[in-house]
């Protein structure tokens, strides 16, 4: 049995186009320029992790931050790998 086309109600389809969401979801080439991106170096990143660790009470967040701090310290040779 074939379905009859819908004759009433709101227009909800994209009429043959792929499904897309309203608005701009892709970053523009201007917002991703080198001048607007600030990527911290490793030392600054570790310091931010430590600050976040010291300023949160969330147990799961603390565990995650501690793991990231340990990984960075192992990469830098601050603690041996067998002590993780």
Secondary structure as UniProt FT lines:
FT   TURN            15..16
FT   TURN            29..32
FT   TURN            34..36
FT   HELIX           42..54
FT   HELIX           59..75
FT   TURN            76..77
FT   HELIX           81..83
//
